[in-house]
C-alpha cells in the first residue's frame, strides 16, 4: 500500500483521496508535493538511524545550507 501511496506502483483498483479530493499519484514527486514521504528501510543499505534522523529524513534543517543542524532537528522532533 505504501508503494502505491508513494507512486512506486500503480494501483490495480480503488481510488486515493486527499483532503476529500480524488488524486492521482503517478510518481514519487507527486506524493512528495502533497507531503507524503516514505523512508525505505533495508538493514544493508543504510546504517541504523536515531529517531530524530528517521523523522527529519528528507527535510533536514541545515547550518549554512550545507551541514545538518542536529540541535534544530532535535527541537523539531522533541
C-alpha positions in Angstrom: 0.0 0.0 0.0 2.8 2.5 0.8 4.4 1.8 -2.5 1.2 2.8 -4.2 0.7 5.9 -2.0 4.3 6.9 -2.8 3.9 6.4 -6.5 6.3 3.5 -6.9 3.5 1.1 -8.0 0.2 1.8 -9.7 -3.0 0.6 -8.0 -4.9 -2.2 -9.8 -8.2 -0.7 -8.4 -9.5 1.7 -5.9 -9.1 5.5 -5.5 -6.9 7.7 -3.4 -8.4 10.7 -1.7 -6.5 13.5 -0.1 -8.4 16.2 1.9 -11.6 15.0 0.3 -10.4 15.2 -3.3 -9.6 12.3 -5.7 -5.9 12.4 -6.6 -3.6 10.5 -8.9 -0.1 9.7 -7.7 1.9 8.6 -10.7 5.4 9.3 -9.4 7.1 9.8 -6.0 7.3 13.6 -6.7 3.5 13.7 -6.9 3.4 12.2 -3.4 6.1 14.4 -2.1 4.3 17.5 -3.4 1.4 16.7 -1.1 3.7 15.8 1.8 3.5 12.0 1.6 7.0 10.7 2.2 8.4 7.3 2.7 11.6 6.2 4.4 12.8 3.0 2.8 14.4 0.7 5.3 16.7 -2.1 4.5 19.3 -3.1 7.0 22.1 -3.5 4.4 21.6 -0.1 2.6 22.0 2.4 5.4 23.2 2.3 9.0 20.7 2.4 11.8 19.3 5.8 12.3 18.2 7.5 15.5 14.5 8.5 16.0 15.4 12.1 15.1 17.3 11.1 12.0 14.4 9.0 10.8 11.8 11.7 11.3 13.8 14.5 9.6 15.0 12.5 6.6 14.1 14.5 3.5 13.6 17.7 5.5 16.8 18.2 7.3 17.4 21.6 8.9 20.8 22.9 7.9 23.5 25.2 9.1 24.9 27.4 6.3 22.9 25.4 3.8 25.4 22.6 4.0 25.6 20.7 7.3 22.7 19.2 9.2 21.7 21.3 12.2 21.3 18.5 14.8 20.1 20.8 17.6 17.4 22.3 15.4 16.4 18.8 14.3 16.0 17.6 17.9 13.9 20.7 18.7 11.6 19.9 15.8 11.2 16.2 16.8 11.0 16.5 20.6 
